[in-house]
Amino acid sequence: MVSQYWVYHQELLSGIKKATPMLTITNIYYLCFISLTPFATSWLNDSFLSRDSAIATAKI
């Protein structure tokens, strides 16, 4: 999943001549949160009735 978004980002950002530090940092944070999605959904699946896992998954 992360690699698919990485490819999309490469295509999207290919037209940019110079990436600013803010764009780079934003892109890294976005990919970080996407990489946490499988972990959060697995945690929610394992402990479906847990309030903490439901809150964490809803925030991602």
PDBQT receptor file of N, H, CA, C and O in Angstrom, charges set to zero:
ATOM      1  N   MET A   1       0.826  -1.180   0.000  1.00  0.00    +0.000 N 
ATOM      2  CA  MET A   1       0.000   0.000   0.000  1.00  0.00    +0.000 C 
ATOM      3  C   MET A   1       0.879   1.256   0.000  1.00  0.00    +0.000 C 
ATOM      4  O   MET A   1       0.609   2.203  -0.739  1.00  0.00    +0.000 OA
ATOM      5  N   VAL A   2       1.911   1.262   0.815  1.00  0.00    +0.000 N 
ATOM      6  H   VAL A   2       2.130   0.493   1.415  1.00  0.00    +0.000 HD
ATOM      7  CA  VAL A   2       2.780   2.429   0.873  1.00  0.00    +0.000 C 
ATOM      8  C   VAL A   2       3.500   2.626  -0.461  1.00  0.00    +0.000 C 
ATOM      9  O   VAL A   2       3.655   3.755  -0.926  1.00  0.00    +0.000 OA
ATOM     10  N   SER A   3       3.931   1.542  -1.063  1.00  0.00    +0.000 N 
ATOM     11  H   SER A   3       3.805   0.625  -0.685  1.00  0.00    +0.000 HD
ATOM     12  CA  SER A   3       4.634   1.671  -2.337  1.00  0.00    +0.000 C 
ATOM     13  C   SER A   3       3.708   2.219  -3.428  1.00  0.00    +0.000 C 
ATOM     14  O   SER A   3       4.157   2.962  -4.301  1.00  0.00    +0.000 OA
ATOM     15  N   GLN A   4       2.445   1.864  -3.387  1.00  0.00    +0.000 N 
ATOM     16  H   GLN A   4       2.081   1.259  -2.679  1.00  0.00    +0.000 HD
ATOM     17  CA  GLN A   4       1.492   2.399  -4.359  1.00  0.00    +0.000 C 
ATOM     18  C   GLN A   4       1.363   3.915  -4.193  1.00  0.00    +0.000 C 
ATOM     19  O   GLN A   4       1.371   4.649  -5.182  1.00  0.00    +0.000 OA
ATOM     20  N   TYR A   5       1.245   4.378  -2.969  1.00  0.00    +0.000 N 
ATOM     21  H   TYR A   5       1.239   3.782  -2.166  1.00  0.00    +0.000 HD
ATOM     22  CA  TYR A   5       1.187   5.822  -2.733  1.00  0.00    +0.000 C 
ATOM     23  C   TYR A   5       2.503   6.499  -3.100  1.00  0.00    +0.000 C 
ATOM     24  O   TYR A   5       2.512   7.636  -3.571  1.00  0.00    +0.000 OA
ATOM     25  N   TRP A   6       3.611   5.799  -2.884  1.00  0.00    +0.000 N 
ATOM     26  H   TRP A   6       3.604   4.876  -2.501  1.00  0.00    +0.000 HD
ATOM     27  CA  TRP A   6       4.902   6.375  -3.248  1.00  0.00    +0.000 C 
ATOM     28  C   TRP A   6       4.968   6.601  -4.757  1.00  0.00    +0.000 C 
ATOM     29  O   TRP A   6       5.437   7.646  -5.209  1.00  0.00    +0.000 OA
ATOM     30  N   VAL A   7       4.504   5.634  -5.532  1.00  0.00    +0.000 N 
ATOM     31  H   VAL A   7       4.123   4.785  -5.165  1.00  0.00    +0.000 HD
ATOM     32  CA  VAL A   7       4.485   5.780  -6.988  1.00  0.00    +0.000 C 
ATOM     33  C   VAL A   7       3.580   6.942  -7.386  1.00  0.00    +0.000 C 
ATOM     34  O   VAL A   7       3.946   7.733  -8.255  1.00  0.00    +0.000 OA
ATOM     35  N   TYR A   8       2.422   7.057  -6.775  1.00  0.00    +0.000 N 
ATOM     36  H   TYR A   8       2.125   6.414  -6.069  1.00  0.00    +0.000 HD
ATOM     37  CA  TYR A   8       1.520   8.173  -7.066  1.00  0.00    +0.000 C 
ATOM     38  C   TYR A   8       2.178   9.506  -6.726  1.00  0.00    +0.000 C 
ATOM     39  O   TYR A   8       2.033  10.478  -7.468  1.00  0.00    +0.000 OA
ATOM     40  N   HIS A   9       2.894   9.556  -5.618  1.00  0.00    +0.000 N 
ATOM     41  H   HIS A   9       3.012   8.767  -5.015  1.00  0.00    +0.000 HD
ATOM     42  CA  HIS A   9       3.584  10.781  -5.252  1.00  0.00    +0.000 C 
ATOM     43  C   HIS A   9       4.677  11.117  -6.266  1.00  0.00    +0.000 C 
ATOM     44  O   HIS A   9       4.869  12.282  -6.615  1.00  0.00    +0.000 OA
ATOM     45  N   GLN A  10       5.379  10.108  -6.730  1.00  0.00    +0.000 N 
ATOM     46  H   GLN A  10       5.222   9.162  -6.447  1.00  0.00    +0.000 HD
ATOM     47  CA  GLN A  10       6.414  10.346  -7.733  1.00  0.00    +0.000 C 
ATOM     48  C   GLN A  10       5.804  10.957  -8.994  1.00  0.00    +0.000 C 
ATOM     49  O   GLN A  10       6.350  11.905  -9.557  1.00  0.00    +0.000 OA
ATOM     50  N   GLU A  11       4.677  10.413  -9.430  1.00  0.00    +0.000 N 
ATOM     51  H   GLU A  11       4.233   9.643  -8.973  1.00  0.00    +0.000 HD
ATOM     52  CA  GLU A  11       4.010  10.946 -10.613  1.00  0.00    +0.000 C 
ATOM     53  C   GLU A  11       3.485  12.357 -10.364  1.00  0.00    +0.000 C 
ATOM     54  O   GLU A  11       3.605  13.232 -11.221  1.00  0.00    +0.000 OA
ATOM     55  N   LEU A  12       2.907  12.569  -9.195  1.00  0.00    +0.000 N 
ATOM     56  H   LEU A  12       2.809  11.858  -8.499  1.00  0.00    +0.000 HD
ATOM     57  CA  LEU A  12       2.334  13.865  -8.862  1.00  0.00    +0.000 C 
ATOM     58  C   LEU A  12       3.410  14.944  -8.745  1.00  0.00    +0.000 C 
ATOM     59  O   LEU A  12       3.222  16.069  -9.208  1.00  0.00    +0.000 OA
ATOM     60  N   LEU A  13       4.521  14.600  -8.132  1.00  0.00    +0.000 N 
ATOM     61  H   LEU A  13       4.674  13.686  -7.756  1.00  0.00    +0.000 HD
ATOM     62  CA  LEU A  13       5.566  15.577  -7.881  1.00  0.00    +0.000 C 
ATOM     63  C   LEU A  13       6.617  15.646  -8.994  1.00  0.00    +0.000 C 
ATOM     64  O   LEU A  13       7.577  16.407  -8.878  1.00  0.00    +0.000 OA
ATOM     65  N   SER A  14       6.456  14.881 -10.047  1.00  0.00    +0.000 N 
ATOM     66  H   SER A  14       5.676  14.263 -10.141  1.00  0.00    +0.000 HD
ATOM     67  CA  SER A  14       7.450  14.893 -11.123  1.00  0.00    +0.000 C 
ATOM     68  C   SER A  14       7.492  16.229 -11.857  1.00  0.00    +0.000 C 
ATOM     69  O   SER A  14       8.522  16.583 -12.430  1.00  0.00    +0.000 OA
ATOM     70  N   GLY A  15       6.403  16.965 -11.849  1.00  0.00    +0.000 N 
ATOM     71  H   GLY A  15       5.566  16.677 -11.383  1.00  0.00    +0.000 HD
ATOM     72  CA  GLY A  15       6.376  18.255 -12.525  1.00  0.00    +0.000 C 
ATOM     73  C   GLY A  15       6.978  19.387 -11.723  1.00  0.00    +0.000 C 
ATOM     74  O   GLY A  15       7.152  20.487 -12.246  1.00  0.00    +0.000 OA
ATOM     75  N   ILE A  16       7.296  19.145 -10.475  1.00  0.00    +0.000 N 
ATOM     76  H   ILE A  16       7.154  18.251 -10.049  1.00  0.00    +0.000 HD
ATOM     77  CA  ILE A  16       7.864  20.181  -9.621  1.00  0.00    +0.000 C 
ATOM     78  C   ILE A  16       9.367  20.245  -9.867  1.00  0.00    +0.000 C 
ATOM     79  O   ILE A  16      10.060  19.228  -9.821  1.00  0.00    +0.000 OA
ATOM     80  N   LYS A  17       9.862  21.454 -10.129  1.00  0.00    +0.000 N 
ATOM     81  H   LYS A  17       9.299  22.280 -10.167  1.00  0.00    +0.000 HD
ATOM     82  CA  LYS A  17      11.286  21.612 -10.431  1.00  0.00    +0.000 C 
ATOM     83  C   LYS A  17      12.145  21.591  -9.172  1.00  0.00    +0.000 C 
ATOM     84  O   LYS A  17      13.254  21.057  -9.182  1.00  0.00    +0.000 OA
ATOM     85  N   LYS A  18      11.632  22.174  -8.089  1.00  0.00    +0.000 N 
ATOM     86  H   LYS A  18      10.732  22.608  -8.082  1.00  0.00    +0.000 HD
ATOM     87  CA  LYS A  18      12.400  22.193  -6.845  1.00  0.00    +0.000 C 
ATOM     88  C   LYS A  18      11.438  21.977  -5.675  1.00  0.00    +0.000 C 
ATOM     89  O   LYS A  18      10.499  22.747  -5.476  1.00  0.00    +0.000 OA
ATOM     90  N   ALA A  19      11.686  20.936  -4.922  1.00  0.00    +0.000 N 
ATOM     91  H   ALA A  19      12.449  20.310  -5.084  1.00  0.00    +0.000 HD
ATOM     92  CA  ALA A  19      10.839  20.634  -3.765  1.00  0.00    +0.000 C 
ATOM     93  C   ALA A  19      11.301  21.462  -2.574  1.00  0.00    +0.000 C 
ATOM     94  O   ALA A  19      12.491  21.530  -2.266  1.00  0.00    +0.000 OA
ATOM     95  N   THR A  20      10.354  22.076  -1.925  1.00  0.00    +0.000 N 
ATOM     96  H   THR A  20       9.387  22.021  -2.175  1.00  0.00    +0.000 HD
ATOM     97  CA  THR A  20      10.671  22.848  -0.722  1.00  0.00    +0.000 C 
ATOM     98  C   THR A  20      10.770  21.895   0.469  1.00  0.00    +0.000 C 
ATOM     99  O   THR A  20      10.215  20.797   0.431  1.00  0.00    +0.000 OA
ATOM    100  N   PRO A  21      11.461  22.301   1.507  1.00  0.00    +0.000 N 
ATOM    101  CA  PRO A  21      11.539  21.445   2.703  1.00  0.00    +0.000 C 
ATOM    102  C   PRO A  21      10.155  21.145   3.286  1.00  0.00    +0.000 C 
ATOM    103  O   PRO A  21       9.919  20.039   3.773  1.00  0.00    +0.000 OA
ATOM    104  N   MET A  22       9.242  22.112   3.242  1.00  0.00    +0.000 N 
ATOM    105  H   MET A  22       9.433  23.010   2.847  1.00  0.00    +0.000 HD
ATOM    106  CA  MET A  22       7.899  21.890   3.789  1.00  0.00    +0.000 C 
ATOM    107  C   MET A  22       7.150  20.831   2.979  1.00  0.00    +0.000 C 
ATOM    108  O   MET A  22       6.439  20.008   3.556  1.00  0.00    +0.000 OA
ATOM    109  N   LEU A  23       7.296  20.837   1.680  1.00  0.00    +0.000 N 
ATOM    110  H   LEU A  23       7.874  21.505   1.211  1.00  0.00    +0.000 HD
ATOM    111  CA  LEU A  23       6.665  19.818   0.840  1.00  0.00    +0.000 C 
ATOM    112  C   LEU A  23       7.232  18.441   1.145  1.00  0.00    +0.000 C 
ATOM    113  O   LEU A  23       6.486  17.465   1.223  1.00  0.00    +0.000 OA
ATOM    114  N   THR A  24       8.520  18.359   1.314  1.00  0.00    +0.000 N 
ATOM    115  H   THR A  24       9.125  19.152   1.251  1.00  0.00    +0.000 HD
ATOM    116  CA  THR A  24       9.165  17.082   1.629  1.00  0.00    +0.000 C 
ATOM    117  C   THR A  24       8.701  16.552   2.982  1.00  0.00    +0.000 C 
ATOM    118  O   THR A  24       8.374  15.372   3.109  1.00  0.00    +0.000 OA
ATOM    119  N   ILE A  25       8.673  17.409   3.981  1.00  0.00    +0.000 N 
ATOM    120  H   ILE A  25       8.939  18.368   3.879  1.00  0.00    +0.000 HD
ATOM    121  CA  ILE A  25       8.247  16.988   5.317  1.00  0.00    +0.000 C 
ATOM    122  C   ILE A  25       6.787  16.558   5.313  1.00  0.00    +0.000 C 
ATOM    123  O   ILE A  25       6.434  15.549   5.925  1.00  0.00    +0.000 OA
ATOM    124  N   THR A  26       5.944  17.310   4.633  1.00  0.00    +0.000 N 
ATOM    125  H   THR A  26       6.231  18.130   4.136  1.00  0.00    +0.000 HD
ATOM    126  CA  THR A  26       4.526  16.952   4.532  1.00  0.00    +0.000 C 
ATOM    127  C   THR A  26       4.356  15.598   3.863  1.00  0.00    +0.000 C 
ATOM    128  O   THR A  26       3.545  14.784   4.303  1.00  0.00    +0.000 OA
ATOM    129  N   ASN A  27       5.108  15.354   2.814  1.00  0.00    +0.000 N 
ATOM    130  H   ASN A  27       5.767  16.016   2.456  1.00  0.00    +0.000 HD
ATOM    131  CA  ASN A  27       5.042  14.087   2.100  1.00  0.00    +0.000 C 
ATOM    132  C   ASN A  27       5.484  12.926   2.996  1.00  0.00    +0.000 C 
ATOM    133  O   ASN A  27       4.864  11.863   2.984  1.00  0.00    +0.000 OA
ATOM    134  N   ILE A  28       6.537  13.123   3.761  1.00  0.00    +0.000 N 
ATOM    135  H   ILE A  28       7.040  13.987   3.771  1.00  0.00    +0.000 HD
ATOM    136  CA  ILE A  28       7.033  12.078   4.660  1.00  0.00    +0.000 C 
ATOM    137  C   ILE A  28       6.008  11.769   5.748  1.00  0.00    +0.000 C 
ATOM    138  O   ILE A  28       5.766  10.602   6.055  1.00  0.00    +0.000 OA
ATOM    139  N   TYR A  29       5.403  12.804   6.334  1.00  0.00    +0.000 N 
ATOM    140  H   TYR A  29       5.599  13.752   6.085  1.00  0.00    +0.000 HD
ATOM    141  CA  TYR A  29       4.367  12.572   7.351  1.00  0.00    +0.000 C 
ATOM    142  C   TYR A  29       3.174  11.823   6.776  1.00  0.00    +0.000 C 
ATOM    143  O   TYR A  29       2.636  10.918   7.414  1.00  0.00    +0.000 OA
ATOM    144  N   TYR A  30       2.765  12.198   5.582  1.00  0.00    +0.000 N 
ATOM    145  H   TYR A  30       3.202  12.934   5.064  1.00  0.00    +0.000 HD
ATOM    146  CA  TYR A  30       1.634  11.531   4.940  1.00  0.00    +0.000 C 
ATOM    147  C   TYR A  30       1.932  10.046   4.730  1.00  0.00    +0.000 C 
ATOM    148  O   TYR A  30       1.099   9.193   5.037  1.00  0.00    +0.000 OA
ATOM    149  N   LEU A  31       3.110   9.746   4.213  1.00  0.00    +0.000 N 
ATOM    150  H   LEU A  31       3.786  10.439   3.964  1.00  0.00    +0.000 HD
ATOM    151  CA  LEU A  31       3.473   8.343   3.999  1.00  0.00    +0.000 C 
ATOM    152  C   LEU A  31       3.633   7.599   5.324  1.00  0.00    +0.000 C 
ATOM    153  O   LEU A  31       3.357   6.402   5.396  1.00  0.00    +0.000 OA
ATOM    154  N   CYS A  32       4.066   8.284   6.355  1.00  0.00    +0.000 N 
ATOM    155  H   CYS A  32       4.290   9.257   6.297  1.00  0.00    +0.000 HD
ATOM    156  CA  CYS A  32       4.188   7.658   7.680  1.00  0.00    +0.000 C 
ATOM    157  C   CYS A  32       2.814   7.227   8.192  1.00  0.00    +0.000 C 
ATOM    158  O   CYS A  32       2.647   6.101   8.662  1.00  0.00    +0.000 OA
ATOM    159  N   PHE A  33       1.836   8.121   8.100  1.00  0.00    +0.000 N 
ATOM    160  H   PHE A  33       1.972   9.036   7.719  1.00  0.00    +0.000 HD
ATOM    161  CA  PHE A  33       0.500   7.778   8.577  1.00  0.00    +0.000 C 
ATOM    162  C   PHE A  33      -0.137   6.672   7.738  1.00  0.00    +0.000 C 
ATOM    163  O   PHE A  33      -0.879   5.843   8.267  1.00  0.00    +0.000 OA
ATOM    164  N   ILE A  34       0.142   6.654   6.459  1.00  0.00    +0.000 N 
ATOM    165  H   ILE A  34       0.744   7.327   6.030  1.00  0.00    +0.000 HD
ATOM    166  CA  ILE A  34      -0.377   5.576   5.611  1.00  0.00    +0.000 C 
ATOM    167  C   ILE A  34       0.252   4.245   6.011  1.00  0.00    +0.000 C 
ATOM    168  O   ILE A  34      -0.422   3.215   6.011  1.00  0.00    +0.000 OA
ATOM    169  N   SER A  35       1.531   4.261   6.348  1.00  0.00    +0.000 N 
ATOM    170  H   SER A  35       2.079   5.097   6.348  1.00  0.00    +0.000 HD
ATOM    171  CA  SER A  35       2.183   3.003   6.733  1.00  0.00    +0.000 C 
ATOM    172  C   SER A  35       1.654   2.478   8.061  1.00  0.00    +0.000 C 
ATOM    173  O   SER A  35       1.790   1.286   8.337  1.00  0.00    +0.000 OA
ATOM    174  N   LEU A  36       1.054   3.328   8.895  1.00  0.00    +0.000 N 
ATOM    175  H   LEU A  36       0.944   4.297   8.671  1.00  0.00    +0.000 HD
ATOM    176  CA  LEU A  36       0.491   2.889  10.172  1.00  0.00    +0.000 C 
ATOM    177  C   LEU A  36      -0.931   2.330  10.032  1.00  0.00    +0.000 C 
ATOM    178  O   LEU A  36      -1.437   1.706  10.965  1.00  0.00    +0.000 OA
ATOM    179  N   THR A  37      -1.563   2.538   8.912  1.00  0.00    +0.000 N 
ATOM    180  H   THR A  37      -1.152   3.045   8.155  1.00  0.00    +0.000 HD
ATOM    181  CA  THR A  37      -2.939   2.086   8.725  1.00  0.00    +0.000 C 
ATOM    182  C   THR A  37      -3.093   0.576   8.891  1.00  0.00    +0.000 C 
ATOM    183  O   THR A  37      -4.005   0.155   9.603  1.00  0.00    +0.000 OA
ATOM    184  N   PRO A  38      -2.249  -0.273   8.272  1.00  0.00    +0.000 N 
ATOM    185  CA  PRO A  38      -2.413  -1.721   8.489  1.00  0.00    +0.000 C 
ATOM    186  C   PRO A  38      -2.259  -2.132   9.949  1.00  0.00    +0.000 C 
ATOM    187  O   PRO A  38      -2.983  -3.005  10.426  1.00  0.00    +0.000 OA
ATOM    188  N   PHE A  39      -1.323  -1.511  10.662  1.00  0.00    +0.000 N 
ATOM    189  H   PHE A  39      -0.735  -0.802  10.274  1.00  0.00    +0.000 HD
ATOM    190  CA  PHE A  39      -1.142  -1.816  12.080  1.00  0.00    +0.000 C 
ATOM    191  C   PHE A  39      -2.388  -1.456  12.879  1.00  0.00    +0.000 C 
ATOM    192  O   PHE A  39      -2.846  -2.243  13.709  1.00  0.00    +0.000 OA
ATOM    193  N   ALA A  40      -2.936  -0.273  12.631  1.00  0.00    +0.000 N 
ATOM    194  H   ALA A  40      -2.564   0.365  11.957  1.00  0.00    +0.000 HD
ATOM    195  CA  ALA A  40      -4.102   0.180  13.390  1.00  0.00    +0.000 C 
ATOM    196  C   ALA A  40      -5.329  -0.674  13.097  1.00  0.00    +0.000 C 
ATOM    197  O   ALA A  40      -6.086  -0.995  14.013  1.00  0.00    +0.000 OA
ATOM    198  N   THR A  41      -5.539  -1.043  11.848  1.00  0.00    +0.000 N 
ATOM    199  H   THR A  41      -4.925  -0.782  11.104  1.00  0.00    +0.000 HD
ATOM    200  CA  THR A  41      -6.702  -1.877  11.534  1.00  0.00    +0.000 C 
ATOM    201  C   THR A  41      -6.542  -3.286  12.083  1.00  0.00    +0.000 C 
ATOM    202  O   THR A  41      -7.526  -3.909  12.482  1.00  0.00    +0.000 OA
ATOM    203  N   SER A  42      -5.324  -3.793  12.106  1.00  0.00    +0.000 N 
ATOM    204  H   SER A  42      -4.525  -3.287  11.781  1.00  0.00    +0.000 HD
ATOM    205  CA  SER A  42      -5.087  -5.111  12.708  1.00  0.00    +0.000 C 
ATOM    206  C   SER A  42      -5.340  -5.060  14.206  1.00  0.00    +0.000 C 
ATOM    207  O   SER A  42      -5.932  -5.980  14.770  1.00  0.00    +0.000 OA
ATOM    208  N   TRP A  43      -4.899  -4.000  14.846  1.00  0.00    +0.000 N 
ATOM    209  H   TRP A  43      -4.418  -3.252  14.388  1.00  0.00    +0.000 HD
ATOM    210  CA  TRP A  43      -5.121  -3.819  16.284  1.00  0.00    +0.000 C 
ATOM    211  C   TRP A  43      -6.613  -3.722  16.585  1.00  0.00    +0.000 C 
ATOM    212  O   TRP A  43      -7.091  -4.288  17.568  1.00  0.00    +0.000 OA
ATOM    213  N   LEU A  44      -7.334  -3.015  15.749  1.00  0.00    +0.000 N 
ATOM    214  H   LEU A  44      -6.946  -2.555  14.950  1.00  0.00    +0.000 HD
ATOM    215  CA  LEU A  44      -8.781  -2.907  15.932  1.00  0.00    +0.000 C 
ATOM    216  C   LEU A  44      -9.448  -4.266  15.739  1.00  0.00    +0.000 C 
ATOM    217  O   LEU A  44     -10.385  -4.606  16.461  1.00  0.00    +0.000 OA
ATOM    218  N   ASN A  45      -8.975  -5.035  14.782  1.00  0.00    +0.000 N 
ATOM    219  H   ASN A  45      -8.213  -4.759  14.196  1.00  0.00    +0.000 HD
ATOM    220  CA  ASN A  45      -9.541  -6.357  14.524  1.00  0.00    +0.000 C 
ATOM    221  C   ASN A  45      -9.278  -7.307  15.695  1.00  0.00    +0.000 C 
ATOM    222  O   ASN A  45     -10.144  -8.101  16.065  1.00  0.00    +0.000 OA
ATOM    223  N   ASP A  46      -8.084  -7.220  16.271  1.00  0.00    +0.000 N 
ATOM    224  H   ASP A  46      -7.381  -6.576  15.971  1.00  0.00    +0.000 HD
ATOM    225  CA  ASP A  46      -7.732  -8.114  17.378  1.00  0.00    +0.000 C 
ATOM    226  C   ASP A  46      -8.468  -7.776  18.669  1.00  0.00    +0.000 C 
ATOM    227  O   ASP A  46      -8.790  -8.668  19.455  1.00  0.00    +0.000 OA
ATOM    228  N   SER A  47      -8.729  -6.516  18.884  1.00  0.00    +0.000 N 
ATOM    229  H   SER A  47      -8.468  -5.792  18.246  1.00  0.00    +0.000 HD
ATOM    230  CA  SER A  47      -9.411  -6.103  20.108  1.00  0.00    +0.000 C 
ATOM    231  C   SER A  47     -10.585  -5.202  19.757  1.00  0.00    +0.000 C 
ATOM    232  O   SER A  47     -10.584  -4.008  20.054  1.00  0.00    +0.000 OA
ATOM    233  N   PHE A  48     -11.566  -5.784  19.132  1.00  0.00    +0.000 N 
ATOM    234  H   PHE A  48     -11.567  -6.755  18.890  1.00  0.00    +0.000 HD
ATOM    235  CA  PHE A  48     -12.689  -5.031  18.576  1.00  0.00    +0.000 C 
ATOM    236  C   PHE A  48     -13.445  -4.230  19.628  1.00  0.00    +0.000 C 
ATOM    237  O   PHE A  48     -13.920  -3.130  19.346  1.00  0.00    +0.000 OA
ATOM    238  N   LEU A  49     -13.558  -4.759  20.815  1.00  0.00    +0.000 N 
ATOM    239  H   LEU A  49     -13.172  -5.652  21.044  1.00  0.00    +0.000 HD
ATOM    240  CA  LEU A  49     -14.338  -4.078  21.846  1.00  0.00    +0.000 C 
ATOM    241  C   LEU A  49     -13.511  -3.105  22.683  1.00  0.00    +0.000 C 
ATOM    242  O   LEU A  49     -14.036  -2.471  23.598  1.00  0.00    +0.000 OA
ATOM    243  N   SER A  50     -12.229  -2.988  22.374  1.00  0.00    +0.000 N 
ATOM    244  H   SER A  50     -11.803  -3.503  21.630  1.00  0.00    +0.000 HD
ATOM    245  CA  SER A  50     -11.374  -2.077  23.125  1.00  0.00    +0.000 C 
ATOM    246  C   SER A  50     -11.607  -0.634  22.680  1.00  0.00    +0.000 C 
ATOM    247  O   SER A  50     -11.587  -0.330  21.487  1.00  0.00    +0.000 OA
ATOM    248  N   ARG A  51     -11.821   0.220  23.624  1.00  0.00    +0.000 N 
ATOM    249  H   ARG A  51     -11.838  -0.027  24.593  1.00  0.00    +0.000 HD
ATOM    250  CA  ARG A  51     -12.056   1.632  23.327  1.00  0.00    +0.000 C 
ATOM    251  C   ARG A  51     -10.797   2.293  22.775  1.00  0.00    +0.000 C 
ATOM    252  O   ARG A  51     -10.890   3.137  21.884  1.00  0.00    +0.000 OA
ATOM    253  N   ASP A  52      -9.621   1.926  23.289  1.00  0.00    +0.000 N 
ATOM    254  H   ASP A  52      -9.546   1.240  24.013  1.00  0.00    +0.000 HD
ATOM    255  CA  ASP A  52      -8.374   2.550  22.871  1.00  0.00    +0.000 C 
ATOM    256  C   ASP A  52      -8.052   2.276  21.397  1.00  0.00    +0.000 C 
ATOM    257  O   ASP A  52      -7.635   3.175  20.667  1.00  0.00    +0.000 OA
ATOM    258  N   SER A  53      -8.251   1.030  20.971  1.00  0.00    +0.000 N 
ATOM    259  H   SER A  53      -8.590   0.299  21.564  1.00  0.00    +0.000 HD
ATOM    260  CA  SER A  53      -7.957   0.705  19.573  1.00  0.00    +0.000 C 
ATOM    261  C   SER A  53      -8.949   1.400  18.634  1.00  0.00    +0.000 C 
ATOM    262  O   SER A  53      -8.570   1.807  17.536  1.00  0.00    +0.000 OA
ATOM    263  N   ALA A  54     -10.193   1.540  19.043  1.00  0.00    +0.000 N 
ATOM    264  H   ALA A  54     -10.502   1.209  19.935  1.00  0.00    +0.000 HD
ATOM    265  CA  ALA A  54     -11.182   2.228  18.204  1.00  0.00    +0.000 C 
ATOM    266  C   ALA A  54     -10.843   3.703  18.069  1.00  0.00    +0.000 C 
ATOM    267  O   ALA A  54     -10.975   4.269  16.985  1.00  0.00    +0.000 OA
ATOM    268  N   ILE A  55     -10.411   4.327  19.143  1.00  0.00    +0.000 N 
ATOM    269  H   ILE A  55     -10.304   3.866  20.024  1.00  0.00    +0.000 HD
ATOM    270  CA  ILE A  55     -10.044   5.749  19.096  1.00  0.00    +0.000 C 
ATOM    271  C   ILE A  55      -8.804   5.963  18.237  1.00  0.00    +0.000 C 
ATOM    272  O   ILE A  55      -8.751   6.898  17.438  1.00  0.00    +0.000 OA
ATOM    273  N   ALA A  56      -7.811   5.101  18.400  1.00  0.00    +0.000 N 
ATOM    274  H   ALA A  56      -7.854   4.342  19.049  1.00  0.00    +0.000 HD
ATOM    275  CA  ALA A  56      -6.569   5.234  17.614  1.00  0.00    +0.000 C 
ATOM    276  C   ALA A  56      -6.833   5.033  16.130  1.00  0.00    +0.000 C 
ATOM    277  O   ALA A  56      -6.273   5.753  15.304  1.00  0.00    +0.000 OA
ATOM    278  N   THR A  57      -7.668   4.077  15.779  1.00  0.00    +0.000 N 
ATOM    279  H   THR A  57      -8.123   3.492  16.450  1.00  0.00    +0.000 HD
ATOM    280  CA  THR A  57      -7.975   3.820  14.385  1.00  0.00    +0.000 C 
ATOM    281  C   THR A  57      -8.775   4.959  13.780  1.00  0.00    +0.000 C 
ATOM    282  O   THR A  57      -8.577   5.299  12.613  1.00  0.00    +0.000 OA
ATOM    283  N   ALA A  58      -9.653   5.542  14.533  1.00  0.00    +0.000 N 
ATOM    284  H   ALA A  58      -9.814   5.267  15.480  1.00  0.00    +0.000 HD
ATOM    285  CA  ALA A  58     -10.462   6.658  14.024  1.00  0.00    +0.000 C 
ATOM    286  C   ALA A  58      -9.607   7.881  13.750  1.00  0.00    +0.000 C 
ATOM    287  O   ALA A  58      -9.930   8.670  12.863  1.00  0.00    +0.000 OA
ATOM    288  N   LYS A  59      -8.520   8.056  14.495  1.00  0.00    +0.000 N 
ATOM    289  H   LYS A  59      -8.257   7.415  15.216  1.00  0.00    +0.000 HD
ATOM    290  CA  LYS A  59      -7.654   9.220  14.294  1.00  0.00    +0.000 C 
ATOM    291  C   LYS A  59      -6.762   9.051  13.098  1.00  0.00    +0.000 C 
ATOM    292  O   LYS A  59      -6.330  10.050  12.524  1.00  0.00    +0.000 OA
ATOM    293  N   ILE A  60      -6.463   7.842  12.693  1.00  0.00    +0.000 N 
ATOM    294  H   ILE A  60      -6.814   7.029  13.160  1.00  0.00    +0.000 HD
ATOM    295  CA  ILE A  60      -5.615   7.608  11.522  1.00  0.00    +0.000 C 
ATOM    296  C   ILE A  60      -6.478   7.700  10.318  1.00  0.00    +0.000 C 
ATOM    297  O   ILE A  60      -5.994   7.540   9.198  1.00  0.00    +0.000 OA
TER     298      ILE A  60
